Every structure is written in structure tokens, then in C-alpha cells.
């Protein structure tokens, strides 16, 4: 029984932050999300901001949101300033819309006397989050289980559901203590090896998740 599925997304350059280090040239946005979740506490989740996701292949972000892998998070209050080559992390000031005047966002530079206000596109303040809870719920849906996933008392595993073989029942578990892996019928497989985006569809490799006899 094959245990892996090659992801069909075109190779893109991207960044993932792991222990304050930048991991580059990850294979695809799906791998970016799962790798970053493996670098942080999966229960608290990982964040993905506009300056990053705008470079993903078209419709990838919407696909992940639609399938529940990502959800919109609270807007960022500090961003990387693009007013000069220093790219300082600065707080954003917002003037809300009033009457016929649209809202504005800007950074007030205090590093250079000749810069002053730096206008900020509101889209740059957007960010999205993924957590182990969202991953577990997504897997439950992809596998066609009707019940909601449940977390074990140690907080490191999620019970996704139970597959029926010809003679036995096999629990499906999401393990989060050493990366994101699926436990099925006594064997484990990395989630990125069975999850892929093909033809604008997020799917599991069914051959890898079929229950044995």
C-alpha cells in the first residue's frame, strides 16, 4: 500500500519562520503551512501574513480557507515598513473613514527626518492562522467522517475518526508532538506526504488512507 503522494504544485520560493530562522525554497504553500505548524506549538498555531501569501499561486489562499486549513486572524498592528531600505518593524496608525473620506493607514517614521509618514495598504495588515484544531477538522471533512475531531488529554493527538476494514476497525489519529503525522492501523505517515493540491482541489491520497482488511 503506497504511503505517499507527490504534491502537484509548481515549485515556488517562499519563507517559513522556525525558531526565528527563515527556511527558504519550500516546495509549495501547502508545505509552508504544515512546516511552520511543525515549528511552533500547533495548538497555538502559526500565522501567515499578506506580504507572504500574495506570492502564492492564484486561488491557493482561498482554497485553504475554504477547506478550513487557514482562517482569518486579527489584523496586524505592526508590519515591516517599506519606506526605506532598512525595513524596520513599525506600528501602524489607522485613521478610520469619515463622511466622504476613506480610511487611511500609515507608519510614522521616527528613524529619518526626511521620510515622515509612509502610507500602508490595508491589505498588508491581513493575516491568516492555522492550528492543529483546524488541521484535524479539515482531515475529518476530507475523510468523510461526520463527527467532530476530539483532542486527547495530553493535547498532542487528535482522534479524527475510525475507518472500517473488512474485519477490523482502525482509528485515525493526527499526531502533533513531532511534526504533523497521521497514525493509521499502527503505522504513521507525514501529513505532507498524503495531502496535496491538484487541479485547484485539496485532497488526501486515498490509497494511503484505505483501511487494511
Buried (B, 14 or more C-beta within 10 A) or exposed (E): EEBBBEBEBEEBEBBBBEEEEEBEEBBBBBBBBBBBBBBBEBEEBBBBBBBBBEEBBEEBBEBBEEBBBBEEBEBBEEBBBBBEEEEBEBEBEEEEEEEEEEEBBBBEBEEEEEBEEBEBEBEBBBBBBBBBBBBBBBBBBBBEBEEEBEBEEEEBBBBBBEBEEEEEEBEBBBBBEEBBBBBBBEEBBBBBBBBBBEEEEBBBBEEBBBBBE
